[in-house]
């Protein structure tokens, strides 16, 4: 008890401690005691610490002190209530403002809740827009990266973009080697970077220039070109890689055919003789050159079909076509030649052409005789027919009169002469002259006695003209045919008894 009293005295208000010194503990106790009966949430850590400290302090009090504790707590409660009332009266405006602020805060919170709902509804749209923005930003970033890379390689890109223009300049100036090198560079670049747009554009421009170069090369092959140039052009075409080996050979022959056709087309056909001689010269020169060029360029002619010999390749198929056209031109234009000398000259020219082409395996001399024989038959038949028609026409219009024979006229001249010796010599000369006129010194000379019969003389002249034209080009194989023509013409048009007279 003594210790309890000591502790009570130490804890009494007379010990110098004011009631406010214990106020936190009592207020904490009061709050905790008031909150205990009701169901409240779990106290915080700070409140739990205060309660523990207050209970510890209560355990240290004496019984007397514990008895006074409720009164002290009530006094503290009254004091605190009084202070609260005074504070409320003194600061009522603050409470009113607080209430107004609370009401405004409630309204704002309600508006904020509406805005939050609208925001929740707009979030998917915002999400989609954000995704689009991210996609666009990535594309812009990639574009920016490309632009930076392009800027760092600006000089190189300029050189690449100038390749098509440079290649076009090389093609225009005939520098095909440089042009093909540029094409090869672009092809390699396209193989390595086929997905780049700029490379695809370069390939497109280079292909267009390559097509122009191909056209120029084919035009050069279709002109008057020599073997070295042919070798270069074919080499360029092979580097272009447009044609296969067989197609390349076909293109070569086609270009040479077009050139020969153009040269032949430029010939004038007014004079059949000049036209055929020039046509023969063209075939002799160009056909020989084309075959030699083909053999030099394509030394291994593998374009023949199965079962064909090496001579049955493309070049000889084309040569056969060209020879057929040449022979057809001969058949068409030879009948226009009406002179035997001109016909013989054309035949000699054609034979020389065949002899030249025989060096490359294109001997056409065996194909010429039938064509010229037909022309000779036609020419002789027309000449004989003209002679017969002229004879018949003159025979119908001729006025026959009796004329003295050559012997009678010679005797008349001798009787009129006063010199017997001259008359004798004249009589002796008359038979000799008649005999000479009948036979003459030249067997091919017709007798002068034909002059007494004009239609017959004209007929003989026509026949002699036909034979004179025939002698320039008289094939031995036509002897029987020519004799048949003479016989048919005579039997059909000339009066047989008159012919014997």
Phi, psi and omega in degrees: 000326180296316179295326179293318179296320179300316180293324178293319178295323179291337183257359183288162178295341181286349181282006176096358180272132181274160180295335180287341179292332178261006186297317180300321183292315180293321179295321177295319179294318181297317180295319181290322179291326180286331184272348184292314184299325182276157177280112183238161178292166181299128181297158180284177181291322181293315177298319179298321179294319179297316179298317180298321179293321180292317178295326177294319179294320178299322180295337180272353180281160174274174181293320179297319181290323177293328178293325180278350187296320179296320178297319179296320179294322178291320177298318178296322181295317178297318180298317181292324179293319180297317178297322179295319179295315179298319179293323179293319178293318183290325185242040183294325178300323179295321178293320178297315179298324179294318178296318178297317179296322179296318179295316178297323179295322178297314179298318179296322179294322177296315176298321178296322178297320177296318178295325179294321177297315177298322179295320179296325177289327181274351181299317178299320177296318178296322178298315179295318179296322178296320177297317177298320179297318179296318179297314178297320179296321178295319179296317178295323179294317178296319177297319178296321177296318177296319180296321177296317179295321178297320179295322179290335179247035185298315182296318179295320179295322177298319178296320179294318181292338179274355182298312179301318179294320178295320178296320178297320177296319178297320179294318180296325181271000178082013178272073186288332178297311178296321179298319179290327175296318178296320178296318178298322178297316180292323178296319177294319179296320179293325178294325182276326185227061183287344183273353181277136182293320182294325178291320177297321177295320178296318179297320180296315179294320180293323177296321177296318177294324178296322177296321177295320178293321177299318179297318178295318180296318179293325176294321178293322176294335179266025178237183179284091188239145181265173186301314179301318179293323177299317179299318179294315182298317179294323176298318177296319179296323177294321178292329177295326178071025181279321185249151169284176183297317179292318178296325178296319178293321177296320178295321178298310180295324179294318178296318179293325176296318179296321179295314179297321179297321178294318179296318180293323181294332180284349180288144178272134184257015181294314178257115181296324181296308180296320181298314182291324178293317178291322177298320178294319177298319180298315180291324180295319183279305189284323178296319176296316181296318182296317180296317179295319178296317180298316180294325181287322183280312181251077186294332178250090182282095178260017184272007180283156178277167179295136180087358178258152177280175179296332179285354180264022182283190184297319186295322181281334172295317177293319179298322177298317177299317181293320179294321178298319178295322180294315179296324177295322176295322176298315180297328183280326188255339180299321179299343178283346178273122184251000181251134181293323179297317178295319178297318178295322178295318178295321178297317178298320179296317180295321178295321177296322177297316179297323179294322178292317180289341178296338180290340177247018176082024181236051180287113183254008185295330179289343180268351185278320185306315180301323181292313182288326177298317177298321179292320179295315177301316180296316181295315180293319179297319178294319181294316179294318178299321178295319179297318180294316180296320179294319179298315180295322180293316179292325180296325180288329184260355184282138176262115183278135175226150179283129180234139178296151178287174180294324180291321180293320180293325178291324177291326177295324179289327180287324178290331178282346182275133180286340185269119178297326180294319178294323178295320179296318179294326178292321178294324179289328183280336183297310178298322180296318180293319178297318179295321180291323179290329180287322183249316178072169177285329181253119182299334182281351181275128179291152180292149181289346180295339179294341179294339178287342181236096187300312179301321179292322178296318179296320179297317179295320178299320177297317178294318178298322178296320179295318179289326177297320177291328182287328187292338178289330182213084184239091178295136181296330181291347182264006184301311180295318181295321180292319177297322178296323178296315179299315182296316181295319180294317181294314184291330185276335191234341186250139180291118187298315178299321180295324180298321180287328178293000000 
